[in-house]
């Protein structure tokens, strides 16, 4: 039985980790043995699905905690390491080259395959060169064809100091003078998975990936990996009766565009005060930091003044996180930043989308939403409560949106629920058979 190690990202990014839970189920169904690894903060993402600590009780996949001395528990929230606010940091590169992951890859039973995320392409390359483990890259966003995993690793190496890069090459290959192009060559030789139907991506003439890049099933549906029940790590809010649910989120990387996200949520709260707002109920997943800020600002639960009433409208609830896929099943509309994971879940559940891009690849995703017709697009800077209310009405009543959303939903569901074996499994088996 071939063993696969899943390492979606260094950091706690739910949108990168949760598709790998879906992939793990598909791998198990095809006879593979599965395990995860990650820093301490990331274990809570996969634990609800039956993943257990190494040697822990249960029958589910094991989770290898790694790099805990560099990224101790709480790092994802505190972000204390220099350079500040830079998501990828080089602190772990030399430790990996020196053997920090040997407990996983140089054990008596090392994995036969590493499935790693786009944002760990360089780390994957180091593991491959050091231990000879074949790999598959999983890219959980719709990247530009030129921004392939090799380009990602090349950029990181170019911006390293020369002594650091030479030391890295020496530790991993024994040749400190190796060229960057030669070092990253393996990243052009193994396949890449993009967990999203190709039909949702852009179709411009210059938007063509190479032959090793494969669009596969959306990887939205998740379930227990140990045969038991799945208990969501985040709450599934209870709703009042006879109202329509609106869900709002700025995604798992909300701290990267905090000001825009904060204004987005405040505008939505004001929207709920408009006439007829009592017909709706808004649930906001704001992230840890903004949740604390907004609860103080609106004095939710006496957060800023124990004796004063809350100023948050009664038809609004604010959470740091919610179990998003469960909430989507009851939602009538979703207001979002434009991350691919939330878009895919919205399409899969047939929820009309209003996308308010904050940054990064969300601008391209807004264009995908507009071209596919599955939702509406606006900008956070120009929205008033009245304008947002119009977007809500249009998203829920526009017959064009409804039809295009239903068509795209059918594509997603066919690839997610009916294809056997899954497209991802076909690619993975071409590298390592079960």
Buried (B, 14 or more C-beta within 10 A) or exposed (E): EBBBBBBBBBBBBBBBBBBBBBBBBBBBEBEBBBBBBBBBBBBBBBBBBBBBEEEEEBEBBBBBBBBEEBBEBEBBBEBEEEEEEEEBBBBBBBBBBBEBBEEBBEEEEBBBBBBBBBBBBBBBBBBBBBBEBBBBBBBBBBBEEEBBBBBBBBBBBEEBEEEEBBBBBBBBBEEBEBEBEEBBEBBBEBBBBBBBBBEBBBEEEEEEBEEBBBBBBBBBBBEBBBEEEBEBBBBBBEBEEEBBBBBBBBBBBBBBBBEBBBBBBBBBBBBBEBEEBEEBBBBBBBBEBBBBBBBEBBBBEEBBEEEEEBEBBEBBBBBBBBBBBBBBBBBBBBBBBBBBBBBBBBBBBBBBBBBBBBEBBBBBBBBBBEBBBBBBBBEBEEBEBEEBBBBBEBBBEBEEBBEBBEEBBEBBBEBBEEBEEBBBBEBBBEBBEB
